[in-house]
Amino acid sequence: MTTAQWLGLITGIGFGFLLQKGRVLRFEKQVAAMLWKDMTILKFMLSSILIGMVGILLMSDAGIIKLSHKPMNVGAILLGGALFGTGWAVMGFCPGTSVGALAEGRWHALFAIAGMLAGAALYAELYPILKSTVLAWADFGKIGLPDVLGISKWLIVAAFWAGTIALFAWFEKKGV
């Protein structure tokens, strides 16, 4: 295995460990999140995004990695978001939590994983049709928020951190 693969494996195992320790792999936490009764999963996701955002941008600025994001495509976002949300609501798992739940020995997560694999295969088969229809809707190309707003990426990071900290404080005040 390459160094990058080893780092990916170690990072994935670490992330899975944190998912398990945060109890976000639990079905009851998933349902409570969808009902807006327990914000543990949202807090976990936002914390992961905050840390990952800074780490990735620092590595990019240091020349360790090269950033290349996907095009801003409204059709793909709407279709992908609807499928992701439907799968999460039906199964009570997202991709990361399904693999983590399976690692905990909860075999019913195999149904979620099988559904994701079947969905990926179906997408691959339908790609030629989707490319000229749904994936052609409002394609804005490879733009990013700093490009659109014309400001430094670090200002966006600071604003996201401030907003997330304020949201966490509000969650704590509300007891969710």
C-alpha positions in Angstrom: 0.0 0.0 0.0 1.1 3.6 -0.7 1.7 6.1 2.1 -1.5 7.9 1.0 -3.5 4.6 1.3 -2.1 4.0 4.8 -2.9 7.5 5.9 -6.4 7.1 4.5 -6.9 3.8 6.3 -5.6 5.2 9.6 -7.7 8.3 9.2 -10.8 6.2 8.4 -10.3 3.9 11.4 -9.8 6.9 13.6 -13.0 8.5 12.3 -14.9 5.3 12.7 -13.6 5.1 16.3 -14.9 8.6 17.0 -18.2 7.8 15.3 -18.6 4.9 17.7 -17.5 6.8 20.8 -19.8 9.7 19.9 -22.7 7.1 19.7 -23.7 8.6 16.3 -23.9 5.0 14.9 -26.9 4.3 17.1 -30.3 4.0 15.3 -32.0 6.0 18.1 -29.6 8.9 17.6 -30.2 8.8 13.8 -34.0 8.9 14.4 -33.7 11.7 17.0 -31.6 13.7 14.6 -34.2 13.4 11.9 -36.9 14.5 14.4 -34.7 17.4 15.6 -34.8 16.1 19.1 -31.1 15.3 19.5 -28.4 17.3 17.7 -25.5 15.0 18.5 -25.1 13.9 14.9 -25.2 17.5 13.6 -22.7 18.6 16.2 -20.4 15.7 15.2 -20.7 16.4 11.5 -20.1 20.2 11.9 -17.1 19.5 14.2 -15.7 17.2 11.6 -16.2 19.7 8.9 -14.6 22.5 10.9 -11.5 20.5 11.6 -11.3 19.0 8.1 -11.8 22.4 6.5 -8.9 23.9 8.3 -6.6 20.9 7.8 -7.3 20.6 4.1 -6.8 24.4 3.5 -3.6 24.4 5.5 -2.3 21.4 3.5 -3.3 23.1 0.3 -1.6 26.4 1.3 1.6 24.4 2.2 1.5 22.7 -1.2 1.0 19.2 0.3 -2.2 18.7 -1.6 -3.9 20.2 -4.6 -7.5 21.1 -4.3 -9.9 20.3 -7.2 -13.6 20.5 -6.5 -16.4 19.2 -8.6 -18.6 21.5 -10.7 -21.5 23.3 -9.1 -24.4 21.4 -10.7 -27.9 22.1 -9.3 -29.4 19.0 -10.9 -26.8 16.7 -9.4 -27.1 18.4 -6.0 -30.9 18.1 -6.0 -30.9 14.4 -7.1 -28.1 13.4 -4.9 -29.5 15.1 -1.9 -32.9 13.6 -2.4 -31.5 10.1 -2.7 -29.1 10.5 0.2 -31.9 11.9 2.4 -34.4 9.2 1.4 -31.8 6.4 2.1 -30.9 7.9 5.5 -34.6 8.2 6.4 -35.5 4.7 5.3 -32.4 2.9 6.7 -31.4 5.2 9.6 -27.8 5.2 8.3 -25.6 7.3 6.1 -22.6 5.8 4.3 -20.2 6.3 7.2 -22.5 5.2 10.0 -23.6 2.1 8.1 -20.0 0.9 7.8 -19.4 1.8 11.5 -22.6 0.0 12.6 -21.5 -3.1 10.7 -18.1 -2.9 12.4 -19.9 -2.9 15.7 -21.6 -6.1 14.7 -25.0 -4.8 13.8 -25.6 -6.9 10.7 -28.8 -5.1 9.6 -26.5 -2.4 8.4 -25.7 -4.7 5.5 -29.0 -3.8 4.0 -28.0 -0.1 3.9 -24.6 -0.9 2.4 -26.3 -3.2 -0.2 -28.7 -0.4 -1.1 -25.8 2.1 -1.5 -23.9 -0.4 -3.8 -27.1 -1.1 -5.8 -27.7 2.7 -6.1 -24.1 3.3 -7.3 -24.5 0.5 -9.9 -27.8 1.9 -11.0 -26.2 5.4 -11.3 -23.4 4.0 -13.4 -25.9 2.4 -15.7 -28.1 5.5 -16.0 -25.2 7.9 -16.3 -25.4 8.4 -20.1 -29.0 9.4 -19.7 -28.5 11.5 -16.6 -25.5 13.3 -18.2 -27.7 14.9 -20.8 -30.7 15.5 -18.5 -30.5 16.0 -14.8 -26.7 16.5 -14.7 -27.0 19.2 -17.4 -29.4 21.4 -15.2 -27.8 24.7 -14.1 -24.1 23.6 -14.4 -22.1 26.6 -13.1 -18.7 24.9 -13.5 -15.9 24.6 -10.9 -16.7 27.6 -8.7 -16.2 27.9 -5.0 -17.7 30.3 -2.4 -14.5 32.4 -2.3 -14.7 32.9 -6.0 -18.4 33.8 -5.9 -18.0 36.2 -3.0 -14.6 37.5 -4.0 -13.2 37.2 -0.5 -10.5 35.2 1.2 -11.2 31.5 1.9 -10.0 32.2 5.5 -12.8 34.8 6.0 -15.3 32.1 5.0 -13.6 29.6 7.4 -13.8 32.2 10.2 -17.4 32.9 9.5 -18.3 29.2 9.4 -16.5 28.7 12.7 -18.3 31.6 14.3 -21.7 30.5 13.0 -21.1 26.9 14.2 -20.0 28.0 17.6 -23.1 30.2 17.9 -25.3 27.3 16.7 -23.7 25.0 19.3 -24.4 27.5 22.1 -28.0 27.7 21.0 -28.3 23.9 21.0 -26.9 23.8 24.5 -29.4 26.5 25.6 -32.2 24.5 24.1 -30.9 21.3 25.6 -30.7 19.4 22.3 
